[in-house]
Amino acid sequence: MGGATTRISGYESIQQIRFSKKRIAVEVQFGHASFLGTDLLKFQMASYSNLDLIDFGVYITTTKAMQKFLTNQYGHNWEGSLNFEKVEKYLPYFKSAIQVPIYVIGIDV
């Protein structure tokens, strides 16, 4: 699923999920925490009525420990970046807007 296009109230909406197979969509995010809401809404849009493309979402990001390791090893700046702990903290706030099940995976060291 390189990107599904649909019309919603006269506007064209393009959602791009990293990949999907057998009605499971996967999104990988190592960027800024502000992308969380957009990424979660991609899952909802892909599962919603007319599209009905997925039954399940998988969201993959790093953990704080992994980010700390990468900072110490390679000097990468993770300030403001999304991590597993932030997703775990904020996901309940999306409960009323996101009805598709989402499995969150944190890449750890």
N, C-alpha and C positions, 0 to 999 in steps of 0.2 A: 504494500500500500504506500506508494511513493507520495501520494497526496490525493485526497478525495475532494471534489468540488461539488458544491450544492448551492441551490438558490434558497435564500431565507429572506422573506419579506422584500423581495426585489433587489437584495444585495447578494453578491457572490461571495461565499465564504470558502476559503481554502484552508484546510487543516492538513498539516503535515506531521504525521507520526513517524518516528524513526523506521519502524518496520512492524509488520503484523503477519501472523500465520495462524490459520485455523481459528479465526475470530478472537485472537489474543493480540492486543497492541502493546508495543514496548516503546517507552520513551526513556532516553538517557540524558541526564542533565548535570553538567559540571559547572554551569554558569552562575549568574547572579540569582539571588533568592527571589527576585521580582518575577522570574519566569514561572514560578510554581503555579500560580493561579491559571495562567494561560495553558500550561502543560496539562493540568488536571481537566480543564474545560475541553481540551482536545479529545480526551477519553469520553467525556459526556456527549460531546457532539457526534462522535463516531458511533456511539451506542444508541443514540436517540432515534425515535420513531422512523422517519423517512430514510435515514442513512442505514441504520441497523447493520453496521459493519462489524462490530465487536461485541463480545459478551464479558470481557475481562481486560483490565489494564495492568501492566507491569511498569513500575517507575524505578529507575536505577540512578543512584547518586553515590557520592563518597560519604564516609563517616568523618566526624571531627578528627578522629585518630589518624585516618588516612591522610587528611589534609595537613595535619601537623607533621606527619612523616615526610610528605612531599615538600613541605616548607623547609624542614631541617635538611633533607637530602639535596634538594634542587633549588631552594630559595623561592619557590612559587608563592605568590601572594594570593591568599584565599579570602581576603577581606570582602565581606558582603556576599560571598558565595553560598550557594545552597548546599546543605548537607543532610544526611539521613535524619539527624536529630531535629532539624528545623521542619522537615517534612512531617515527621512524627508529631511534632508540636502543633502544626497548623492544619493538618489534614482534617481533624474533627470539625474545624470551622467551615469546611466545605461540604459537610455531611448533607445539608439540605439541598445543595446545588448539584452534587455529584451522586448519581444513583448507581453507576456502574462500579462493581468491585475493583479495587486497586490494591495490588500487592507491591509493597515498597521494599527494595533491596538496597542495602548500604554496602559499598565496597570497602573493606577494612584491611588492615595490615595484620 
